[in-house]
Amino acid sequence: MLDQIQETLETFGLPVCYGSDARLQGSNDWDYIVFRRSETDVIPSAKTDLTDRYEVYIVRQDFVPEGEPERVLDALVAIKGIRPAKEPIRYNYMFKPDTKAGMEVASFTVLAPRKRV
């Protein structure tokens, strides 16, 4: 699933990092996407008993363009087995480390249920 998510995110033409943006720090990259697996819910049921949660962070200089989080979410949900979490898309504004330049981060969670192996 991680490879499919990464491939899908790369179609947006931005650098994609897994886990954190540490490899981009000190670079001139202002616009990028970070994703990570955050937790696995264990819920015994007839169909699936595990649900992996993936967090996606869209980072843009100044602000995230309107509609971009929804386009990224739609692309991920098009992957077989992924569905959106019943949570809002969140926006945070911060400053790039060691600068006074602002950047906005849009974040959301997607879910991927699976059976225990």
Secondary structure, 3 states (H helix, E strand, C coil): CHHHHHHHHHCCCCCEEECCCHHHCCCCCCCEEEEEEEEEEECCCCCCCEEEEEEEEEEEECCCCCCHHHHHHHHHHCCCCCEECCCCCEEEEEECCCCCCEEEEEEEEEEEEECCC
